[in-house]
Amino acid sequence: CTLDSEVALRVGGDFFFDPQPGDSPVKLVLIAGGVGINPLFSILLHIVDLHGYQEGKGNGYKMGTVKLYYSAKNTSELLFKKNILGLMNAFPGKIMCHFHVTQQSSQICKELQPHVTGK
């Protein structure tokens, strides 16, 4: 987004992302805290599955960019972090994640360091 961009925001409740074949790629921003990552991680996996399935067929949904912002008390409470890092590596420039920790007291592992901010 840029200054003055219009965005749609949905908080809580039942939500999903189900693009149809031929839909234009969209830029998604997913924001999660703690265990709230569960439905957003499912959305992320669904996007990857759709992309792989459609890419194999040569048509259909093309992945836009996905930025995930995920906060927890510390890196040990970041659920699915290894899976998310794997997706970022598999789809560079398409899937990005910024982890934020609020009460980290130990050293952050090298693999996570470039993606973690704290207070």
Secondary structure, DSSP 8 states (H G I E B T S, - for coil): --TT-------SSS------TT-----EEEEEEGGGHHHHHHHHHHHHHHHHHHHHHT-S-----EEEEEEESSGGG-TTHHHHHHHHHHSTTTEEEEEEESS--S---TTTGGGEEE-
